[in-house]
Amino acid sequence: MVIDEPATATELAAGLNLTVDAVEDLLDELQREYNGYTGSTPDADTAPRGFELRNIAGGWRIYSRAEFADIVGKFVLEGQTARLTQAALETLAVIAYRQPVSRARVSAIRGVNVDSVVRTLTQRGLIEDSGHDPESGAILYRTTSYFLERMGIGSVAELPQLSPHLPGLEGIAEYYDAGRM
């Protein structure tokens, strides 16, 4: 279930420290069990599982059963739109408000390494590479049109202003005005 291609009986035998014949027998037995059979005759009380074991392309692999494809598909799609972690939300907010921005700058703002979070946001299609910083050569990131669509906005200019939500900035306008005198 965790490898990218079908596993051969030989590979499984090596991993399990069993003979190839023993592994092939176990695979055949599992395949029958997953299909709703136990022993040598069908068991009327045992329904097929939601997944099946197939011997394809020279190896064995577990697949979801065809009759459950719609249900599995819904879970897969929901998994792609699952809620973001707090770290991902914070990183996404920094990128949205500071774009285009380098990963190092986002890390500096957040105070933690954001490499894996940036990778996740990129995989989910919420951010993308927008070129390189001319000074440092670092990759710059920006939000995508998919991000805008998910947020329900037409551009990042429609993002809410942060200043009213930041603590301790009540008199900041006066501070800037005082500096101009």
Secondary structure, DSSP 4 states (H G I P E B T S, - for coil): --SSSPBPHHHHHHHHT--HHHHHHHHHHHHHHHTTEETTEE-TT-PPPSEEEEEETTEEEEEE-GGGHHHHHHHHHHHHTPPPPHHHHHHHHHHHHH-SEEHHHHHHHHTS--HHHHHHHHHTTSEEEEEE-TTT-PEEEEE-HHHHHHHT-SSGGGSPPSGGGSTT-TTHHHHHHHHT-
